[in-house]
Amino acid sequence: MRIVLLGAPGSGKGTQATNLVEKYGITHLSTGDMLRAEVSAGTALGVEAKKIMDAGQLVSDDIVLGMIKNNIESIDGGFLLDGFPRNLNQAEALDELLAQIGEPIDKVIFFDVPFDIIKERLMSRGRSDDTEETIEKRRKVYESETAPLINYYTKQGKLVTVEGVGEVNEISQRIFKALS
């Protein structure tokens, strides 16, 4: 099974990723973790990414897609992609890449959580960058960039919407039921 997680920051993607990986025996591919691993290993992509990050810039979609391709080709079985795509251009490029390597996405799980609950969750994490101001900025970026992916994947018949409010195990059961 090849899954993409979609939802606002604080919607529970990271928490549920662990349960999905365990239940389905798939590999968790976090773009942030991949990036750190490539840099640490000193690969060609990692060296290029490090230069960009050291300059305070965002790593290009091409570099991220290259890392995703390398990781998918190095594993057997399914995967869960977390942290990518974040906008329509990335989603289209990802679909193209996955079609080329014969590993198209099966399902996109969208975590539907009201913003007041997301804000409460983020504020309770205790991270220094989880201020009301930064949370509001991230919400606006999510709404303008990432939310359009809901329609994109709905049109493909791949979107599964899961209510992301409740106990962790309740939400996991909703996901498992939606995927079965």
KABEL-V673862 format. One record per pair of residues at least 6 apart in sequence whose C-alpha atoms are under 8 Angstrom apart, sorted by the first residue. I is the first residue (numbers start at 1). GAP is how many residues later the second one is. D is the distance in whole Angstrom. If there is no record, write none. Layout:
# KABEL-V673862
i:gap:d
I:GAP:D
I:GAP:D
This chain:
# KABEL-V673862
i:gap:d
1:23:8
1:25:7
1:76:7
1:77:5
1:78:7
1:105:6
2:76:5
2:77:5
2:78:6
2:79:8
2:101:8
2:102:7
2:103:5
2:104:5
2:105:7
3:75:8
3:76:6
3:77:5
3:78:6
3:102:6
3:103:6
3:104:5
3:105:6
3:106:7
4:76:6
4:77:5
4:78:6
4:80:8
4:101:7
4:103:7
4:104:5
4:105:6
5:8:6
5:12:8
5:75:7
5:76:6
5:77:6
5:78:8
5:103:6
5:104:5
5:105:6
5:106:8
6:7:7
6:76:8
6:102:7
6:103:6
6:104:5
6:105:6
7:6:7
7:103:5
7:104:5
7:105:7
7:140:8
8:103:8
8:110:8
8:131:7
8:134:6
9:109:7
9:113:8
9:129:7
9:130:8
10:108:5
10:109:7
10:111:6
10:112:6
11:100:6
11:101:7
11:102:6
11:107:6
11:153:6
12:99:7
12:152:7
13:69:8
13:98:7
14:68:8
15:153:8
16:152:8
16:155:8
16:156:7
17:11:7
17:63:7
17:65:8
18:10:8
19:153:7
20:6:8
20:60:8
20:152:8
21:6:6
21:7:6
21:58:8
21:59:7
25:53:8
26:51:7
26:52:5
26:53:5
26:54:7
27:48:8
27:50:8
27:51:6
27:52:5
27:53:6
28:51:6
28:52:5
28:53:6
28:54:7
29:39:8
29:42:8
29:50:7
29:51:6
29:52:5
29:53:6
30:51:6
30:52:5
30:53:6
31:33:7
31:37:7
31:50:8
31:51:7
31:52:6
31:53:7
32:51:7
34:33:7
34:34:8
35:11:7
35:14:8
35:29:8
35:32:7
36:10:8
37:9:8
38:7:7
38:8:4
38:9:8
38:29:8
39:6:8
39:7:4
39:8:6
39:10:7
39:11:6
40:6:7
45:18:7
45:21:8
45:22:7
49:10:6
49:14:7
52:6:7
52:7:6
53:6:7
61:29:7
65:28:8
65:29:7
65:32:8
69:28:7
69:29:8
72:7:8
84:6:7
84:7:8
85:6:5
85:9:7
85:61:8
86:59:7
86:60:5
86:63:8
87:58:5
87:59:5
87:61:7
87:62:7
88:57:7
88:58:7
88:60:7
88:61:6
88:64:8
91:58:8
95:9:7
95:10:8
98:6:5
98:7:7
105:53:8
106:52:6
107:51:5
107:52:6
107:53:7
107:72:8
108:45:7
108:50:6
108:51:5
108:52:6
109:50:6
109:51:5
109:52:6
109:53:7
109:66:8
110:40:7
110:49:7
110:50:6
110:51:5
110:52:6
111:50:6
111:51:5
111:52:6
111:53:5
112:49:7
112:50:6
112:51:5
112:52:5
112:53:8
113:50:6
113:51:5
113:52:6
119:13:8
119:16:7
122:8:6
122:13:8
123:7:6
123:8:7
123:9:8
150:9:7
153:6:5
160:18:7
160:19:8
162:9:8
162:12:7
162:13:6
162:16:8
163:8:7
163:11:8
164:7:6
165:6:7
